[in-house]
Every structure is written in C-alpha cells, then in structure tokens.
Amino acid sequence: MGKEAFGLAAKDNSGVLSPFRFSRRETGEKDVRFKVLFCGICHSDLHMIKNEWGISTYPLVPGHEIVGVVTEVGSKVTKFKTGDKVGVGCMVGSCGSCDSCTEGLENYCPKMIQTYSFKYYDDTITYGGYSDNMVCDEGFIIRIPDNLPLDAAAPLLCAGITVYSPLKYHGLDKPGMHIGVVGLGGLGHVAVKFAKAMGLKVTVISTSDSKRDEAINRLGADAFVVSRDQNQIKDAMRTLDGIINTVSATHSLLPLLGLLKPKGKLVMVGAPEKPLELPVMPLVFERKMVMGSMIGGIKETQEMVDMAGKHNITADIELISADYVNTAMERLEKADVRYRFVIDVANTLKPTP
C-alpha cells in the first residue's frame, strides 16, 4: 500500500503529458514527505518524455527541480521537520559505500538513482515532481533558505548545481579570475549570476549579438563575444582562465579553446547528442584541458543553495499552469523561454474526477 498521488505523465514517446494517478510509498523511518509547490522544467525532461536517450520507462512523471513544504517525516529523520521549505534535485538514492559516495559525490555513483524513471530500492519506478506530493530519503533532501522565493529557487536544484560544481571543483571560483560562459540559456544565465557573486570577471559567448544587452546590462556580465565574429574572437584570444560550456547543440570547440589562457580549462556541462571534434594541438602546446561535469553531490548542492540565499541568486523564470505544460514543451524545443519554465503545481495541478 502507498499514498495516492496525482501528476502529469508521458504514457509513450509521443512527447505528450496527460493526467496520471499513482501511488507514492508510505513514509519510511528515514523519509521526508512534502507537498510539491513548484517544479521546474529542465530540457532533459523533454529528452526523457520522448525517450531520446533510450532509457525512459513509461508511464513517466518528469521533474527534478522540485520544491515544497514538509508535511510528514519518518521516526528517524533528524534534519527536517513539518513546515520546512525543502527541495529535491536530480537524484533520490545511491549506494552510499563506493568511492564517489564516500567523497560526497553521489552524482557519480554507478548505482545512483535518478528522481524519475529509474528503479528504486524496492523495485518500483521513481516518479518526479510534476506531481502533488513527493517522498524522499532525508539524505537527498535540500533545505531551501527562507529568503528565496520557492518558484525561482526550484531551477537551482539542477541548473544551479550544474554550473556551480565545475566552478568550485576546477578552482575557477577565485575572485579576479576571468571565465567565459557559452550560451545564455537556462544554465548560462545562472552561471553568470554565480560567477559574479564569486567575484569573477565574466564574458558571455554566444552565436549572435541578440543577447548582448541582456547579458551585460541585466545579468551583469563584463563582456560579450559573438563566436561567429572572427574579429571578436581574435580580440579575446588567450584571455580566459576557464570556460563553462552550456551548449547542447553540435558546435566547434576550436574557437573556444583559442579563448583560453595556457593551462585554461574548458568544462562541458551541455551534452550534444553527436560527438564533437576535439582539436588536440591546443591541448598539447598550451596544456589546455577539456573536461565534463554533471550536477553535484548533496553536500555541494546544499552549499550552492546556501550561497544563492546569501546573494539572492535565483533563476529567471516563466511561471506556468499545469495545463500549459505541453505547450511549454513545444516552446522549450524551440528555445523559446527566458530562461526556465516553472510549473505552479500547488495552485494549478488538480486531480481529474
């Protein structure tokens, strides 16, 4: 037996979400149950509902940028109480004993359990945050600072940690350093905000000039480079200590590597579907590095959210009703959002008769 839940699910790979009733497990002794108030829409949700990565299990309830208020805690829960503002990001479980887990990097655990469409310990399939309630082991619950608006804080649980983690891990968080952010979308705009809060100089790199004013005058970037303008690229050569590359489309890495100083680091957080060509000469002759990064561990995610609270960092969102989700997915596929859709779950997701 479980507790009834209601949400939106993809029943097949058509990309359409429809009402869905299901059961959440009973609150275990280490579990936290919370009422979902808001849930962000990540681009990976779109990939998953269409099974574009070949790992989806239907029916599929997406959503891994989930925030709400605690309604029940298990008998052995020590970190949270009823009424707390909390969130769940991209994972709800891991083995707890491998090297990654012992280092606080549960996101790299080979047995990491994702928030939706993965098999849980009890052999049930996990369901995400496009739903009215959530239950999760307290070890994977994030506390949300009281001063952050929950709707605009929700995307931090994926987009925020995705850009924060590589800045910290690769030492690109030292005041005065100069970093580049490629792509000014859901990830990129949050990267600019965190980088500026860290005291970094930030150059936004984009394929067109259309977002220059937005990047500099509203988000606070220091410079803007159009990657297709050879003169702008030439002027910015060897000026960056590191680059956070958020682009998921197929693109050339050579111009980006040229922007790095010797020993500079290009960190890939976008995931192009097709392999990219990797120019080796800049790596060999100037000791430049290319690496990847995927979200972050629970401890680091909490650190990120706490920093967001201290500096009032949130995502720029478009708040939508539950009945708009399919339209939002169509717009997301066209990159027609600035910069993150967030579903007003509590006020608009109502069970059907």
N, C-alpha and C positions, 0 to 999 in steps of 0.2 A: 504494500500500500504506500501511496505517496500523497502529496498535497497538490490539488488542482492548480494548473497554471494556464494562462491564455497568452497567445502571441501571434506572430506572423511567421509563416514558414514557406520555404520553397518545397514543393512536392516533387519537382523534377527539374531538369536543367533548362527549362524554358526561360528562366530569369524572372518569373512572376511569383510574388509573395501573396499569400492568402491567409485568412484566419485559421487558427490551429489550436485545439485544446490538447493538453498533455499533462503529465504528472511530474512534479519535482519530487525528489526523495524527501523523506522525513528529515527533520533537523537532527543531525547526529551530535554526539557529545563535543566534537571539536568544530562543529559547523556554525556559520552565521547565515541567517536568512534575512533578506531585506526586500523592501518594496522598491521596485525599479521606478525611478522618476524620469530619467533621461538615458538615451543610448545614442552614441554617435554612429554614423555610417562611414565605415572605412572602405577604401577601394578594394581591399581583399574580400569584403563581404560580397561584392559584385562578382569577383572571380569564383568564389565558393558556391554561390547560388546557381551559377552556370556550369559548375564542375570543370572550369577551365584548367585547373591544376590536377584533375583526375583523382582527388582524394575525398570528394564530398559524399556524405551519406544522407539519404532522404528518408523522411522529411527533415529539413534543415532549418533551424531557427538561428539566424545570424546574430551578430552583435558582440563586440569585445571592447567596447568603450562604455561601460555600464556604471551608472551612479544611482544612489538611492539612500534610503534611511532604514537602519536596522529595526526589524520587527521581532526577532527571536534569536536567542543564542543558546548553544548547547551547554551542558553542565560543566564541561571542562574548558570552555572558552575564557581566556584571561585578558585579551587585548581589547575587546569590544563589548558594548552594552546596547540595549534597546535605545533607539533615538539617535545613535551616532550616524554621521554622514560618511558613507563609505563608497568604494568602487571596486570593480573587478576589471582587469585588463585582458590580455590575450591568453592567459593560461590559468588553469584551476588545479593542477597537480603535477608532481614529478616524483622521481624515485626516492629522493631525499638522502641518497647514500653515495652517489657517484662523485667524481672529482668536481664536476660542474656544480652540482647541488651543494657540496661542502664549501665551495668557494662563493656561494650566494649567486650563482649563475644558473638558476633553474631553467632559464630560457634555452640553454644549450644541453640540457639533459636529454639523452636519447629516448627516455620514456616520458618526456614532458607531455602533459595532457592539455590540449587546447580547449578554449572556452566553449567551442561548439563543434559539432560533427566529428568528435573523437570518442573513443571508447574509454569510459571511466573505470575505476577500480572494480565496481560491481557489474561490469559488462554492459551497463546501459550506455546510451549515446548522449553526449553532452549537448545541451541546448543553450543558446546565447541570450543576449539582452533585449532582443526585440520581443519582450515578454513582460508580464506584470510583476513577476517576483523571481528572485534568484536565491540559490543556496550554494554556499561555497565553504570549503575548509578555511578556517581563520588565517592560516599561513599564507593564503593567496588573496587576502582582502587588504585593500589600501585605504588608509584613513584620509579623508578629504578635509583640508583646512576650512574652518568656518567662514573665512572671509572670501572664499572663492565661490562664485555663482556655479551651481552644480551643472547647469546646461552647458556652459562654456568650458567647464573643467573636464567634462567627460572625454573629449578627444585627447587629452593629455595622457590617458592610460594606454594609448597606442602611439599616436603621432608624437606626443611629448617625449616619452621614453625612447622612442626610435632615434630621435636626434640628440637627446641629452646624453645617452650612454656612450656613443662614439666620441663626443667632445671630451667627456671625462676620461674614458679609458685610454685614449690616444694622446692625452696630455695637451689637448687643443683648447683648454679652458683657462689658460694663464692670461691675466689682464695685459693688454697691449699686443697680443698676438693678432694676426690678420688671417681670417678664414673666408673662404668662399662658400656660398650656398647655391647649388644648382637646382633651379626650379622653384617657383614661388607658388606652391600649391598647399595642400593640407599639411604636408610635412615641412615644406620650406618656410612658410610664414612663421611656424612655431620655432624652427631652428634660428631664425633671425632674432626672435624675442629672447630666447635663452642665451644666445651668443652675446647679445648686447648687455643682458643682465650680468654676464660673466666678465664684462669689461673688455670685450674683444672688438676689434675693427672688423666690419663685415662688408663683403662685396657680394651682391646678388648677381648670379649669372643666368641669363635667360635667352631664349631663341629670338625674342623680339623686344622692341622698346616699349611695348604697351603697358608694362607694369613698373616702369621706372619711377613714376611719381608715387605710386603705391608703396614701393619698396623703400624709397628714401624719405619721403615726407610723412608717411603714416606709420610705417613699421620701424623706421629709424636706421635703416642701412646706411653705410657711409659711402658706398659707391655702387654702380650698376654697370655691368658689362654685357653687351649683346654678343652671344657666342658666334653668330654668323657674320659679324663685322670684323674683318681681319685687322683693321687698324686698331680697334678697341682691344682685341686680343693681344696684339703686338705691344701696345702700351702697358698692358697689365702683366706681361711675361715675368715670371720668377718673383712675384710679389706676395704669394700666399703661403702661409705655414701649413695650411690644411684645407681640404675641401670636403663638405658634406654633399654628396650627390644623391638627390631625392628622385631623380627622373627614372621612370619605368619604361619609357619608350626606347627603341633602338637609337643609339647615338654614338658619335665618335668620342673616344677618350683622349685622343692626341692633343686637341686644343686645351683640355683641362689639365693634362699633365704639364703642358707648357707654362701654365699659370703658377705652378708650384715652385717654391724655392728648392734648392738642393736639400735632400732629406725630407721633402714635403710629403704629406700623406693624403691620398685620395680615398675617401671612405664611401663605399657604395651602400646605401640604405634602400634605394629603389631596386626593383627586381625585374629587369627586362626579360620577356619571355624567350627571346632568341639570344644566343651567345654574342657577346661583343668582341670586337677585335682588340687585342691588348698589345700596344706598341712597347717593345721591350727595351729599345735603346735608351729612352729617358730614364728607365729604371736602373739600367746598368751604369750609365755615365754620370748620373747625378744622385744615385741612391734614393730615388723616389719610390714610394710604396703605394700599392693598391690593395685594399682590404675591404671586407664586408662587415656588417653589423646588423643584428636582429633584436629588436626591443631591448629588454634588460631584465635583470633579476628583481626579485621582490624588494629587497633592501634598497637597491638603487632606484627602483620606481618610487618608493616612498620618499627617498631623498629628493627626487625630481619634483614630486608633488609639493613637498615642503618648501622647496626653493620657489616654486610657482606661487605658493601662498605668500612668501616673503616679498616677492617682487610683483605681485598681482599679474602674473602671466596666465592668460587663458587663450584658447583658440578663438578665432573669428568664425562665428557660426551663422547658419541659417536654420532657425528652429522651425520644424515642420510637424504636421499632424500625422498620425499613423496611417490615415487613408491616402496620404500623399507619397508614401514610400516608393511605390512602383514608378511614379513619375520622377522622383528623386534619383532612382537608379538609372533611368534613361538620361537624365541630365548629367549624372556623375560620369557616365560612359563618354560624354562629350566634354568633360572637364568644365561643365557649366555650374560651378559653385565657388563661392569665396567665403570660407575655404573648406568648411566642413558642415555637412548636414547633421543635425541632431534631432532625434525623434522625441517629442513631448509625450512620453509613454503614459505617465500617470493621468494626464488630462484628456488624452485622445484615443488611447487603446482600450476599447470597450468590448467585452465579450459579446459575441453574437448569440441570439436566442437559440 
